[in-house]
Amino acid sequence: MKFGFIIDNRKCIGCHACTTACKSEHLVPVGVNRTWVKQVEKGEFPNTRRLFSVMRCNHCTEAPCVEICPVEALFVREDGIVDFNNDRCIGCKSCMQACPYDALYINPENHTAAKCNYCAHRIDIGLEPACVNVCPEHAIISGDMEDPESEISQLLAREQVTVRKAAKGTVPNLFYIDGDESSLNPMVTEKSDSYFWSSQSRGVGHYAKAAEKMAFSNGDLVQAVLEANGQSATAGEVAKNGASRSIDLLLGKPRRIYDAPDKGVLWGWEVAGYVMTKAIAAGTVLMLFLAGVFNWAQVDDTTEWVGLISALVFLGATGLLLIKDLDRPDRFLYVLLRPQWNSWLVKGGYTITVYGALITLMLAISWFELDILAVPVQWLTAIFAVITAIYTAFLFAQARGRDFWQSPTLPLHMLVHSIMAGAAFFGIAAVITNPGQDWVNLLGYALLTGIGVNMFTLWTELSVTHPTEEAKRTVEMITKGRYSRKFWWGTVVLGNLVPVAVLAFMGLEPMSMAIAGIASLLGILFTEQIWVEAPQKIQLV
């Protein structure tokens, strides 16, 4: 048994009865939707066409939301329905990042994730989903796709059907008859804050914006479209052209005219901040490891204690930021107590816990002078420091809805940032601790080497050909668009070129290391903020 949906676009009239029935059946709050109808107009007047596409969870066979969920709040039933248990959800929003179809949302009333669950409670008693029952044109067909006698099975065998984003490998079980690329491919049309019949522009979830209302007169609408296309017009020209002008402009290329509100940035400054604090927590220990195990520099007791205690402090800050980002922080222990082991959020949570315990053990070894345990514990701690530094890259890779995060160089990106952050932190601390020159030299060489590898990694991530349009647009946004100033001046100049220049002209001294370290840490922070936020600006539906 395997349930699925067919949306017959030959019949859909865009009445939104399915949306209304879904909201009524599940008491879905205003501002969020489990099912909605996206409307697109294409063609040139008078040869135009309006497309209606029902959007919802695709109940994927290889559901990425289930794989990334750290607490098994999402699960696949034996009948193929992807269901959820909001009593377990911690509001981490990982499932929303993993879903390529933007089907999940955070319920503003209970702050847990939710989505279409195929009306599983109705299926269990032999009824069809509410949207199927209410559709006046029988444009939504549900049923067991493995039953050759079912209507959906026969339609799949007889009709040419399409799915959304097949290349994602999720094996979706939502099919469209007469599906149109202009409607099903989010890159063909741009999201807007205003539509012909919708004035709502409201983010939802953790970063909800205040509700805004916009009303366009016909002339205002023409003027807005002209500006969007890099044109301008006087008030007289706008008035003269009137309605026919707006039709020509708006229908000359596919354009959304009705859609669900944008969810905005789901992972914001907290995630960028925890990647930063995690880098420092891992990097400080790695610098001590490189100096001690390979005998590259003599580290005095003060420097060692400052490094280990600071690693614990920044690791604690990492945990606090992780909890702060949850919409249900009261359930944060579920990650450790009710783990779903395929999720890198769980693996990362346990990694951080073990890493913190190992750092504490290193402090105890140093305090009680248990030298016989020092070397093996140092090696084990260094291994967990590396895993702590890079595990977020694998978590981002599980967020399959964000193409830019699928880069194979992301683990190297985060490991290099940890080395840079560790060297930068000790460089700043050197002004106070006044360590030996060999330690300062090691910090300088490590920072300069890290900068070199970092610049190569950034170049690779941004210049190597990207396989999808979504990833290409993210690169353009970083290098030429809304994040370009922060990237070129914050990441490249301040975070990489300034430290090199300072160390080149001032030499490897504590004061120059402190200046270079501050610049480097700021550059890392700018980079992580861009890398976290920019991919989330790309529309998924």
LUMVO-998026 format. One record per residue (C-alpha): residue in one letter; z, x, y negated. Coordinates in nm, 2 decimals. Layout:
N
residuo pz px py
A Z X Y $
...
END
This chain:
541
residuo pz px py
M 0.00 0.00 0.00 $
K -0.10 0.13 -0.34 $
F -0.10 -0.08 -0.65 $
G -0.33 -0.03 -0.94 $
F -0.50 -0.20 -1.24 $
I -0.85 -0.27 -1.35 $
I -0.93 -0.35 -1.71 $
D -1.26 -0.54 -1.73 $
N -1.39 -0.46 -2.07 $
R -1.68 -0.70 -2.02 $
K -1.42 -0.99 -2.05 $
C -1.15 -0.86 -2.28 $
I -1.15 -1.04 -2.62 $
G -0.87 -0.85 -2.78 $
C -0.64 -1.14 -2.81 $
H -0.32 -0.93 -2.75 $
A -0.18 -1.19 -2.51 $
C -0.10 -0.90 -2.27 $
T 0.10 -0.72 -2.54 $
T 0.29 -1.03 -2.63 $
A 0.36 -1.12 -2.26 $
C 0.48 -0.77 -2.19 $
K 0.72 -0.77 -2.49 $
S 0.85 -1.11 -2.39 $
E 0.90 -1.02 -2.02 $
H 1.08 -0.69 -2.09 $
L 1.24 -0.76 -2.43 $
V 1.05 -0.47 -2.58 $
P 1.17 -0.40 -2.94 $
V 0.95 -0.42 -3.24 $
G 0.77 -0.09 -3.32 $
V 0.72 0.02 -2.96 $
N 0.49 -0.11 -2.68 $
R 0.45 -0.08 -2.31 $
T 0.11 -0.24 -2.33 $
W -0.11 -0.26 -2.64 $
V -0.48 -0.31 -2.73 $
K -0.66 -0.03 -2.90 $
Q -0.96 -0.16 -3.10 $
V -1.26 0.06 -3.20 $
E -1.58 -0.03 -3.39 $
K -1.89 0.17 -3.35 $
G -2.26 0.16 -3.45 $
E -2.43 0.10 -3.79 $
F -2.45 -0.23 -3.96 $
P -2.59 -0.47 -3.85 $
N -2.60 -0.32 -3.50 $
T -2.23 -0.28 -3.44 $
R -1.99 -0.34 -3.16 $
R -1.62 -0.39 -3.13 $
L -1.44 -0.24 -2.83 $
F -1.11 -0.35 -2.69 $
S -0.92 -0.12 -2.45 $
V -0.59 -0.21 -2.30 $
M -0.36 0.09 -2.30 $
R -0.06 0.14 -2.08 $
C 0.09 0.36 -1.81 $
N -0.17 0.47 -1.56 $
H 0.07 0.48 -1.26 $
C -0.07 0.82 -1.16 $
T -0.07 0.94 -0.81 $
E 0.03 1.28 -0.93 $
A 0.25 1.16 -1.21 $
P 0.34 1.45 -1.45 $
C 0.62 1.24 -1.60 $
V 0.80 1.23 -1.26 $
E 0.76 1.60 -1.20 $
I 0.91 1.70 -1.54 $
C 1.19 1.44 -1.55 $
P 1.51 1.64 -1.50 $
V 1.73 1.36 -1.37 $
E 1.50 1.14 -1.15 $
A 1.50 0.87 -1.41 $
L 1.13 0.84 -1.33 $
F 1.01 0.80 -0.97 $
V 0.72 0.68 -0.76 $
R 0.78 0.39 -0.53 $
E 0.64 0.36 -0.19 $
D 0.38 0.11 -0.32 $
G 0.25 0.36 -0.58 $
I 0.42 0.21 -0.88 $
V 0.58 0.46 -1.12 $
D 0.91 0.31 -1.21 $
F 1.21 0.42 -1.41 $
N 1.58 0.39 -1.41 $
N 1.71 0.39 -1.77 $
D 2.07 0.43 -1.64 $
R 1.99 0.79 -1.56 $
C 1.77 0.88 -1.86 $
I 1.91 1.14 -2.09 $
G 1.65 1.09 -2.36 $
C 1.50 1.45 -2.34 $
K 1.15 1.32 -2.42 $
S 1.00 1.56 -2.16 $
C 0.82 1.27 -1.99 $
M 0.66 1.17 -2.32 $
Q 0.53 1.53 -2.36 $
A 0.40 1.54 -2.00 $
C 0.21 1.21 -2.01 $
P -0.15 1.26 -2.12 $
Y -0.18 0.89 -2.19 $
D 0.10 0.85 -2.44 $
A 0.24 0.57 -2.23 $
L 0.61 0.63 -2.27 $
Y 0.84 0.57 -2.57 $
I 1.20 0.60 -2.66 $
N 1.37 0.25 -2.68 $
P 1.53 0.24 -3.03 $
E 1.80 0.01 -2.90 $
N 1.94 0.21 -2.60 $
H 1.77 0.55 -2.67 $
T 1.63 0.59 -2.33 $
A 1.26 0.63 -2.22 $
A 1.06 0.33 -2.11 $
K 0.71 0.23 -2.02 $
C 0.51 -0.02 -1.82 $
N 0.66 -0.04 -1.47 $
Y 0.40 -0.28 -1.33 $
C 0.65 -0.56 -1.36 $
A 0.80 -0.43 -1.04 $
H 1.07 -0.70 -1.04 $
R 0.79 -0.96 -1.03 $
I 0.59 -0.77 -0.76 $
D 0.90 -0.76 -0.54 $
I 0.91 -1.14 -0.52 $
G 0.54 -1.18 -0.48 $
L 0.43 -1.24 -0.84 $
E 0.17 -1.07 -1.05 $
P 0.25 -0.87 -1.36 $
A 0.31 -1.08 -1.67 $
C 0.00 -0.94 -1.85 $
V -0.22 -1.04 -1.56 $
N -0.08 -1.40 -1.55 $
V -0.13 -1.45 -1.93 $
C -0.48 -1.30 -1.98 $
P -0.71 -1.59 -2.06 $
E -1.02 -1.41 -1.95 $
H -0.89 -1.26 -1.63 $
A -0.97 -0.92 -1.78 $
I -0.67 -0.75 -1.62 $
I -0.68 -0.73 -1.24 $
S -0.39 -0.60 -1.04 $
G -0.33 -0.56 -0.67 $
D -0.31 -0.34 -0.36 $
M -0.61 -0.10 -0.38 $
E -0.57 -0.02 -0.01 $
D -0.61 -0.38 0.10 $
P -0.99 -0.43 0.16 $
E -0.94 -0.81 0.11 $
S -0.79 -0.77 -0.24 $
E -0.99 -0.85 -0.55 $
I -0.91 -0.51 -0.70 $
S -1.03 -0.33 -0.39 $
Q -1.35 -0.52 -0.38 $
L -1.41 -0.45 -0.75 $
L -1.35 -0.08 -0.71 $
A -1.61 -0.08 -0.43 $
R -1.87 -0.28 -0.62 $
E -1.84 -0.18 -0.98 $
Q -1.88 0.14 -1.17 $
V -1.54 0.23 -1.31 $
T -1.40 0.51 -1.53 $
V -1.05 0.65 -1.59 $
R -0.90 0.82 -1.89 $
K -0.87 1.20 -1.89 $
A -0.97 1.26 -1.53 $
A -0.97 1.64 -1.59 $
K -0.59 1.63 -1.62 $
G -0.57 1.59 -1.24 $
T -0.31 1.31 -1.26 $
V -0.52 1.08 -1.03 $
P -0.47 0.77 -1.25 $
N -0.46 0.42 -1.10 $
L -0.58 0.24 -1.41 $
F -0.95 0.18 -1.41 $
Y -1.19 0.05 -1.67 $
I -1.51 -0.15 -1.61 $
D -1.76 -0.09 -1.89 $
G -1.52 0.17 -2.04 $
D -1.66 0.33 -2.35 $
E -1.60 0.70 -2.45 $
S -1.54 0.60 -2.81 $
S -1.24 0.40 -2.71 $
L -1.11 0.59 -2.41 $
N -1.14 0.95 -2.55 $
P -0.89 0.99 -2.83 $
M -1.08 1.28 -2.98 $
V -1.38 1.06 -3.08 $
T -1.18 0.87 -3.34 $
E -0.90 0.96 -3.57 $
K -0.56 0.79 -3.60 $
S -0.49 0.62 -3.93 $
D -0.19 0.49 -4.12 $
S -0.37 0.17 -4.20 $
Y -0.60 -0.07 -4.02 $
F -0.79 -0.39 -4.11 $
W -0.52 -0.61 -3.96 $
S -0.22 -0.38 -3.94 $
S -0.02 -0.24 -4.23 $
Q 0.25 -0.09 -4.02 $
S 0.29 0.29 -4.03 $
R 0.61 0.37 -3.84 $
G 0.71 0.66 -3.62 $
V 0.94 0.58 -3.33 $
G 1.19 0.76 -3.12 $
H 1.40 1.06 -3.22 $
Y 1.20 1.14 -3.53 $
A 1.13 0.79 -3.65 $
K 1.01 0.75 -4.01 $
A 1.12 0.46 -4.23 $
A 0.89 0.17 -4.20 $
E 0.61 0.17 -4.46 $
K 0.37 -0.10 -4.56 $
M 0.03 -0.04 -4.71 $
A -0.21 -0.30 -4.84 $
F -0.57 -0.21 -4.92 $
S -0.80 -0.42 -5.13 $
N -1.16 -0.39 -5.04 $
G -1.22 -0.15 -5.33 $
D -0.92 0.06 -5.23 $
L -1.05 0.08 -4.87 $
V -1.39 0.20 -4.98 $
Q -1.23 0.47 -5.21 $
A -1.00 0.59 -4.92 $
V -1.30 0.63 -4.69 $
L -1.50 0.81 -4.95 $
E -1.21 1.06 -5.00 $
A -1.17 1.10 -4.63 $
N -1.54 1.21 -4.61 $
G -1.51 1.45 -4.90 $
Q -1.69 1.22 -5.14 $
S -1.58 1.05 -5.47 $
A -1.68 0.75 -5.66 $
T -1.60 0.59 -6.00 $
A -1.43 0.25 -6.02 $
G -1.76 0.10 -6.13 $
E -1.94 0.24 -5.83 $
V -1.68 0.11 -5.59 $
A -1.69 -0.24 -5.74 $
K -2.07 -0.24 -5.73 $
N -2.10 -0.15 -5.36 $
G -1.84 -0.40 -5.25 $
A -1.81 -0.52 -4.89 $
S -2.15 -0.40 -4.77 $
R -2.06 -0.05 -4.88 $
S -1.74 -0.05 -4.68 $
I -1.91 -0.18 -4.37 $
D -2.18 0.09 -4.39 $
L -1.91 0.36 -4.44 $
L -1.67 0.24 -4.18 $
L -1.91 0.15 -3.91 $
G -2.14 0.45 -3.94 $
K -1.93 0.63 -3.68 $
P -1.67 0.51 -3.43 $
R -1.35 0.41 -3.61 $
R -1.01 0.28 -3.49 $
I -0.93 -0.05 -3.65 $
Y -0.62 -0.15 -3.46 $
D -0.38 0.08 -3.27 $
A -0.01 0.14 -3.19 $
P 0.21 0.34 -3.43 $
D 0.21 0.71 -3.40 $
K 0.52 0.85 -3.23 $
G 0.52 1.16 -3.44 $
V 0.69 1.49 -3.35 $
L 0.91 1.44 -3.05 $
W 1.04 1.80 -3.01 $
G 1.13 1.92 -3.36 $
W 1.34 2.19 -3.52 $
E 1.61 2.17 -3.24 $
V 1.36 2.29 -2.98 $
A 1.22 2.56 -3.20 $
G 1.57 2.67 -3.28 $
Y 1.68 2.68 -2.92 $
V 1.38 2.89 -2.83 $
M 1.49 3.13 -3.10 $
T 1.86 3.15 -3.01 $
K 1.76 3.18 -2.64 $
A 1.53 3.48 -2.73 $
I 1.82 3.65 -2.91 $
A 2.06 3.58 -2.62 $
A 1.82 3.73 -2.37 $
G 1.69 4.01 -2.59 $
T 2.03 4.16 -2.67 $
V 2.11 4.20 -2.30 $
L 1.77 4.34 -2.22 $
M 1.80 4.61 -2.49 $
L 2.14 4.71 -2.35 $
F 1.99 4.72 -2.00 $
L 1.69 4.94 -2.11 $
A 1.93 5.18 -2.28 $
G 2.18 5.21 -2.01 $
V 2.00 5.18 -1.68 $
F 1.70 5.40 -1.79 $
N 1.93 5.63 -2.00 $
W 1.70 5.60 -2.30 $
A 1.99 5.60 -2.54 $
Q 2.37 5.63 -2.55 $
V 2.54 5.30 -2.63 $
D 2.89 5.31 -2.76 $
D 3.15 5.05 -2.66 $
T 3.15 4.87 -2.99 $
T 2.77 4.81 -2.98 $
E 2.79 4.70 -2.61 $
W 3.07 4.45 -2.69 $
V 2.89 4.32 -3.00 $
G 2.57 4.27 -2.79 $
L 2.74 4.09 -2.50 $
I 2.96 3.87 -2.72 $
S 2.67 3.78 -2.94 $
A 2.45 3.70 -2.64 $
L 2.72 3.45 -2.53 $
V 2.74 3.30 -2.88 $
F 2.37 3.25 -2.91 $
L 2.35 3.12 -2.55 $
G 2.62 2.86 -2.65 $
A 2.41 2.78 -2.96 $
T 2.11 2.73 -2.73 $
G 2.31 2.48 -2.52 $
L 2.43 2.29 -2.83 $
L 2.07 2.26 -2.97 $
L 1.95 2.14 -2.63 $
I 2.22 1.87 -2.63 $
K 2.15 1.79 -3.00 $
D 1.79 1.72 -2.91 $
L 1.88 1.46 -2.65 $
D 1.86 1.09 -2.75 $
R 2.15 1.04 -2.50 $
P 2.37 1.35 -2.55 $
D 2.65 1.17 -2.37 $
R 2.46 1.22 -2.04 $
F 2.37 1.59 -2.08 $
L 2.57 1.68 -1.77 $
Y 2.33 1.48 -1.56 $
V 2.09 1.78 -1.58 $
L 2.34 1.98 -1.37 $
L 2.50 1.70 -1.17 $
R 2.19 1.48 -1.09 $
P 1.91 1.74 -1.09 $
Q 1.55 1.69 -1.00 $
W 1.46 2.04 -0.89 $
N 1.09 2.03 -0.97 $
S 1.17 2.01 -1.34 $
W 1.19 2.33 -1.53 $
L 1.45 2.17 -1.76 $
V 1.68 2.17 -1.46 $
K 1.59 2.52 -1.35 $
G 1.64 2.63 -1.71 $
G 1.97 2.46 -1.73 $
Y 2.10 2.63 -1.42 $
T 1.95 2.96 -1.53 $
I 2.14 2.95 -1.86 $
T 2.46 2.86 -1.68 $
V 2.43 3.15 -1.44 $
Y 2.32 3.38 -1.71 $
G 2.63 3.29 -1.92 $
A 2.85 3.36 -1.62 $
L 2.69 3.70 -1.56 $
I 2.74 3.80 -1.92 $
T 3.11 3.70 -1.89 $
L 3.13 3.91 -1.57 $
M 2.98 4.21 -1.75 $
L 3.25 4.17 -2.02 $
A 3.52 4.16 -1.75 $
I 3.37 4.47 -1.58 $
S 3.38 4.66 -1.91 $
W 3.73 4.54 -2.00 $
F 3.88 4.62 -1.65 $
E 3.66 4.93 -1.61 $
L 3.52 4.82 -1.27 $
D 3.24 5.08 -1.28 $
I 3.15 5.03 -0.91 $
L 3.01 4.68 -1.00 $
A 2.85 4.78 -1.33 $
V 2.50 4.87 -1.21 $
P 2.42 4.59 -0.97 $
V 2.56 4.33 -1.22 $
Q 2.35 4.48 -1.49 $
W 2.04 4.45 -1.29 $
L 2.12 4.09 -1.19 $
T 2.20 4.00 -1.55 $
A 1.87 4.16 -1.67 $
I 1.68 3.95 -1.42 $
F 1.84 3.63 -1.54 $
A 1.78 3.74 -1.90 $
V 1.41 3.76 -1.83 $
I 1.41 3.42 -1.66 $
T 1.61 3.28 -1.95 $
A 1.36 3.42 -2.19 $
I 1.05 3.28 -2.02 $
Y 1.15 2.96 -1.84 $
T 1.06 2.74 -2.14 $
A 0.70 2.85 -2.10 $
F 0.69 2.69 -1.76 $
L 0.86 2.38 -1.90 $
F 0.59 2.36 -2.17 $
A 0.33 2.40 -1.89 $
Q 0.47 2.09 -1.72 $
A 0.41 1.90 -2.05 $
R 0.06 1.84 -1.94 $
G -0.01 1.60 -2.23 $
R -0.02 1.90 -2.47 $
D -0.32 2.12 -2.38 $
F -0.23 2.41 -2.61 $
W 0.10 2.47 -2.41 $
Q -0.10 2.53 -2.10 $
S -0.18 2.89 -2.20 $
P -0.12 3.15 -1.92 $
T 0.00 3.40 -2.18 $
L 0.30 3.18 -2.30 $
P 0.55 3.35 -2.06 $
L 0.45 3.69 -2.21 $
H 0.47 3.54 -2.56 $
M 0.83 3.44 -2.50 $
L 0.93 3.76 -2.32 $
V 0.80 3.97 -2.61 $
H 0.98 3.76 -2.86 $
S 1.30 3.82 -2.67 $
I 1.26 4.20 -2.68 $
M 1.17 4.18 -3.05 $
A 1.47 3.95 -3.12 $
G 1.71 4.18 -2.93 $
A 1.59 4.49 -3.12 $
A 1.59 4.30 -3.45 $
F 1.95 4.17 -3.39 $
F 2.09 4.52 -3.30 $
G 1.89 4.66 -3.60 $
I 2.08 4.43 -3.84 $
A 2.41 4.50 -3.66 $
A 2.35 4.88 -3.69 $
V 2.43 4.86 -4.06 $
I 2.79 4.76 -3.96 $
T 2.84 4.93 -3.62 $
N 2.68 5.26 -3.73 $
P 2.56 5.37 -3.38 $
G 2.39 5.69 -3.29 $
Q 2.04 5.79 -3.40 $
D 1.90 5.77 -3.04 $
W 2.01 5.40 -3.03 $
V 1.84 5.33 -3.36 $
N 1.53 5.52 -3.24 $
L 1.52 5.30 -2.93 $
L 1.55 4.99 -3.14 $
G 1.27 5.10 -3.37 $
Y 1.03 5.19 -3.09 $
A 1.11 4.87 -2.90 $
L 1.05 4.66 -3.21 $
L 0.72 4.83 -3.29 $
T 0.60 4.81 -2.93 $
G 0.70 4.44 -2.93 $
I 0.51 4.38 -3.25 $
G 0.20 4.54 -3.10 $
V 0.21 4.33 -2.78 $
N 0.30 4.02 -2.98 $
M 0.00 4.06 -3.21 $
F -0.22 4.10 -2.90 $
T -0.06 3.79 -2.74 $
L -0.11 3.58 -3.05 $
W -0.47 3.69 -3.08 $
T -0.53 3.60 -2.71 $
E -0.37 3.26 -2.74 $
L -0.57 3.17 -3.05 $
S -0.91 3.34 -3.00 $
V -0.98 3.31 -2.62 $
T -1.21 3.01 -2.56 $
H -1.00 2.70 -2.50 $
P -1.13 2.45 -2.24 $
T -1.04 2.13 -2.42 $
E -1.11 1.98 -2.76 $
E -0.74 1.91 -2.81 $
A -0.65 2.28 -2.77 $
K -0.93 2.38 -3.00 $
R -0.81 2.14 -3.27 $
T -0.46 2.28 -3.24 $
V -0.59 2.63 -3.30 $
E -0.78 2.51 -3.60 $
M -0.46 2.34 -3.73 $
I -0.27 2.67 -3.69 $
T -0.53 2.91 -3.83 $
K -0.71 2.69 -4.09 $
G -0.52 2.36 -4.13 $
R -0.17 2.24 -4.21 $
Y 0.01 2.53 -4.05 $
S -0.22 2.81 -4.17 $
R -0.01 2.92 -4.46 $
K 0.30 2.94 -4.25 $
F 0.11 3.12 -3.98 $
W -0.06 3.38 -4.19 $
W 0.22 3.45 -4.43 $
G 0.52 3.37 -4.21 $
T 0.41 3.48 -3.87 $
V 0.15 3.75 -3.93 $
V 0.26 3.91 -4.26 $
L 0.64 3.86 -4.27 $
G 0.71 3.87 -3.90 $
N 0.48 4.15 -3.80 $
L 0.32 4.35 -4.08 $
V 0.62 4.38 -4.30 $
P 0.85 4.53 -4.03 $
V 0.58 4.78 -3.94 $
A 0.54 4.88 -4.31 $
V 0.91 4.91 -4.36 $
L 0.97 5.13 -4.06 $
A 0.66 5.34 -4.15 $
F 0.76 5.41 -4.51 $
M 1.14 5.41 -4.47 $
G 1.17 5.57 -4.13 $
L 1.40 5.48 -3.84 $
E 1.73 5.43 -4.03 $
P 1.99 5.16 -4.00 $
M 1.90 5.01 -4.33 $
S 1.53 5.00 -4.26 $
M 1.60 4.86 -3.92 $
A 1.81 4.58 -4.08 $
I 1.53 4.49 -4.32 $
A 1.26 4.50 -4.05 $
G 1.49 4.30 -3.82 $
I 1.54 4.02 -4.07 $
A 1.17 4.00 -4.13 $
S 1.10 4.00 -3.76 $
L 1.35 3.73 -3.68 $
L 1.21 3.51 -3.96 $
G 0.86 3.56 -3.82 $
I 0.96 3.47 -3.47 $
L 1.13 3.15 -3.61 $
F 0.81 3.06 -3.80 $
T 0.60 3.12 -3.49 $
E 0.81 2.91 -3.26 $
Q 0.82 2.62 -3.50 $
I 0.44 2.63 -3.52 $
W 0.39 2.66 -3.15 $
V 0.63 2.37 -3.08 $
E 0.51 2.13 -3.35 $
A 0.14 2.19 -3.39 $
P 0.03 2.07 -3.04 $
Q 0.23 1.75 -3.09 $
K 0.02 1.66 -3.39 $
I -0.28 1.60 -3.16 $
Q -0.33 1.24 -3.07 $
L -0.31 1.15 -2.70 $
V -0.46 0.80 -2.71 $
END
